[in-house]
């Protein structure tokens, strides 16, 4: 079946989904306005301020099925466009990660035409379908797709399924910080407690300050968003902190974090 959205349309939809939905809502208004009452009903309705109210009641009596159909048809078309745009952008990012498009096409074909690869690809599609349009998430998932295709996806099928199930539970913003692991800075500590080298006291603010500063982020709104994402990684036991010197610590990944990180860093 021919796609209804080209690459530019898909990109625009993903980047500005609210604008797309607002434009489509205007189309829905036009469709609803075209619904007419049964012959003779309009003539029986008195003119004046009560006309719209009585007409709406008549529509409720005579045209509920047609109104419902317009809503459902509209929603089906919008849902189809959004899903198609997500897949278009996902694959566009995947091809951008490959030096040879012809090789990428061949490898993708081999991947999705195998039972294991097809299952993994559809798992990625389901993650996209269950999330609002977010290009950052699509970039992460295109990295996961490339990571799986480049390796032994048949032998590692169960590991890939588990990793995707973990990725599905993490916000795109937290995934972006995890993918940036090689550039995590050390953090200076005030008072702290530790079990061996592992910090047992709270270190969220210290790392948030160090990481935000390393990225040149100084406005409070952005720093707060970064803090929420770091907190998510800590609470999901994806990262932890260890002492590397006197009152100096480094954020490191746990076993789960080490499993996920290669999927989003390709």
C-alpha positions in Angstrom: 0.0 0.0 0.0 1.3 3.4 -0.9 2.2 5.7 2.0 0.0 8.7 2.5 2.7 10.8 4.1 6.0 11.8 2.5 9.2 12.2 4.6 8.8 16.0 5.1 5.1 15.5 6.2 6.2 12.9 8.6 9.0 15.0 10.1 6.6 18.0 10.4 3.9 15.9 12.2 6.4 14.5 14.7 8.0 17.8 15.4 4.6 19.7 15.8 1.9 17.1 16.6 -0.4 19.7 18.2 -0.4 21.7 15.0 -1.3 18.6 13.0 -4.1 17.7 15.3 -5.5 21.2 15.3 -5.5 21.3 11.5 -7.3 17.9 11.4 -9.8 19.1 14.0 -10.9 21.8 11.6 -11.6 19.1 9.0 -13.6 17.2 11.6 -15.7 20.4 12.3 -16.4 20.6 8.5 -17.5 17.0 8.4 -19.8 17.4 11.4 -21.4 20.5 9.9 -22.2 18.6 6.7 -24.4 16.2 8.7 -28.0 17.1 7.8 -31.3 16.3 9.5 -33.9 14.0 7.9 -36.1 15.6 5.2 -38.8 17.9 6.6 -37.2 18.2 10.1 -35.6 21.6 9.4 -38.9 23.1 8.2 -40.5 22.0 11.5 -38.0 23.8 13.6 -38.9 27.4 14.5 -36.6 30.2 13.5 -34.8 32.4 16.0 -32.4 31.8 18.9 -33.9 28.4 19.8 -33.2 27.0 16.3 -29.6 25.7 17.1 -30.7 24.1 20.4 -33.7 22.3 18.8 -31.5 21.3 15.8 -28.9 19.9 18.1 -31.6 17.9 19.9 -32.9 16.6 16.6 -29.4 15.6 15.6 -29.2 13.7 18.9 -32.4 11.8 18.0 -31.8 11.2 14.3 -28.1 11.4 13.6 -26.2 10.0 16.5 -24.9 7.1 14.5 -23.7 9.3 11.7 -21.9 11.6 14.2 -20.3 8.7 15.9 -19.1 7.4 12.5 -17.5 10.7 11.6 -15.6 10.8 14.9 -14.4 7.2 14.6 -13.4 7.6 10.9 -11.6 10.9 11.7 -9.8 9.2 14.7 -8.8 6.2 12.6 -7.3 8.4 9.8 -5.4 10.5 12.4 -4.1 7.5 14.1 -3.0 6.0 10.8 -1.1 9.2 9.9 0.6 9.4 13.2 1.7 5.8 13.2 3.0 6.1 9.7 4.9 9.2 10.5 6.5 7.6 13.5 7.7 4.7 11.4 8.9 6.9 8.6 11.0 9.0 11.0 12.3 5.9 12.9 13.6 4.4 9.6 15.0 7.7 8.4 17.1 7.9 11.5 18.2 4.3 11.1 19.4 4.9 7.5 21.2 8.0 8.6 23.3 5.9 11.0 24.5 3.7 8.2 27.2 4.6 5.7 25.7 2.6 2.9 21.9 2.7 2.2 22.0 -0.3 0.0 23.7 -2.4 2.8 21.3 -0.9 5.4 18.3 -2.0 3.2 19.7 -5.5 2.8 20.4 -5.9 6.5 16.9 -4.5 7.4 15.3 -6.9 5.0 17.1 -9.9 6.5 16.2 -8.7 10.0 12.4 -8.2 9.5 12.1 -11.3 7.3 13.3 -13.6 10.2 10.9 -14.6 12.9 13.1 -13.2 15.7 13.9 -9.9 13.9 10.3 -9.4 12.9 9.2 -9.8 16.5 11.8 -7.3 17.7 10.9 -4.8 15.0 7.3 -5.0 15.9 8.2 -4.5 19.6 9.8 -1.3 18.6 6.8 -0.2 16.6 4.5 -1.0 19.6 6.7 1.2 21.8 6.2 4.0 19.3 2.5 3.4 19.0 2.1 3.6 22.8 3.9 6.9 23.1 3.1 10.4 21.9 5.2 11.6 18.9 8.7 12.2 20.2 11.6 12.4 17.8 14.1 11.9 20.7 12.5 8.5 21.4 12.7 7.6 17.7 16.4 8.4 17.7 16.9 6.1 20.6 14.9 3.3 19.1 16.7 3.7 15.7 19.9 3.2 17.7 18.4 0.1 19.3 17.3 -1.2 15.9 20.9 -0.7 14.4 22.5 -2.4 17.5 20.3 -5.5 17.1 20.7 -5.7 13.3 24.5 -5.3 13.5 24.8 -8.3 15.9 23.6 -11.8 16.3 19.9 -10.9 16.8 18.8 -14.5 16.6 21.2 -15.8 19.3 20.5 -12.7 21.4 16.8 -12.6 20.9 15.8 -13.0 24.5 18.4 -10.4 25.7 17.1 -8.0 23.0 13.5 -8.5 24.2 14.4 -7.8 27.8 16.4 -4.7 26.9 13.5 -3.3 24.8 11.1 -3.9 27.7 13.4 -1.9 30.0 13.8 0.9 27.4 10.0 1.1 27.1 9.7 2.1 30.8 12.2 5.0 30.6 11.5 8.5 29.4 13.3 9.7 26.3 14.9 12.5 28.3 16.4 10.0 30.8 17.5 7.8 28.0 19.4 10.8 26.5 21.3 11.2 29.7 22.1 7.5 29.9 23.3 7.6 26.3 25.7 10.5 27.3 27.4 8.3 29.9 30.9 8.8 28.4 30.7 12.5 29.2 29.4 12.3 32.8 31.5 14.5 35.1 32.8 13.7 38.5 30.9 15.4 41.4 32.1 17.1 44.5 30.5 16.0 47.8 29.8 17.7 51.1 28.8 15.4 53.9 28.0 11.9 52.7 27.8 8.2 53.8 28.9 5.2 51.8 29.1 1.4 51.9 32.6 0.7 50.6 32.8 3.0 47.6 29.1 3.0 46.9 27.3 6.2 48.1 24.3 5.4 50.3 23.4 9.0 51.0 21.5 11.2 48.5 23.7 12.5 45.6 21.1 13.7 43.2 21.6 17.4 43.5 25.4 17.1 43.4 25.3 15.2 40.1 22.6 17.4 38.7 24.7 20.5 39.4 27.9 18.9 37.9 26.1 17.5 34.8 24.1 20.7 34.1 27.3 22.8 34.4 29.2 20.5 32.1 26.5 21.0 29.5 26.4 24.8 29.9 22.9 24.7 31.4 22.3 27.4 34.0 18.5 28.2 33.7 16.5 26.7 36.5 13.7 25.3 34.3 16.1 23.2 32.2 18.1 22.1 35.2 14.9 21.0 36.9 14.0 18.8 33.9 17.5 17.3 34.0 17.1 16.6 37.7 13.8 14.8 37.1 15.5 12.6 34.5 18.5 11.8 36.7 16.1 11.0 39.5 14.3 8.6 37.2 17.5 6.7 36.4 18.4 6.5 40.1 14.9 5.3 41.2 14.9 2.7 38.5 18.3 1.4 39.7 19.9 2.1 36.3 22.7 4.3 37.8 24.5 4.6 41.1 27.4 6.6 42.5 30.8 5.5 43.7 33.7 7.3 45.4 36.7 7.9 43.3 38.6 10.2 45.6 38.4 12.3 48.8 34.8 13.7 48.7 34.7 13.1 44.9 32.3 10.6 43.3 31.3 9.4 39.9 27.9 8.3 38.5 28.1 4.8 37.0 25.7 2.4 35.5 24.3 -0.7 37.2 24.0 -4.0 35.5 20.7 -3.0 34.1 22.1 0.3 32.9 25.1 -1.5 31.3 22.6 -3.8 29.4 20.6 -0.9 28.1 23.3 1.6 27.2 24.6 -0.1 24.0 21.1 -0.1 22.5 20.8 3.7 22.7 24.4 4.6 21.9 24.8 3.2 18.4 
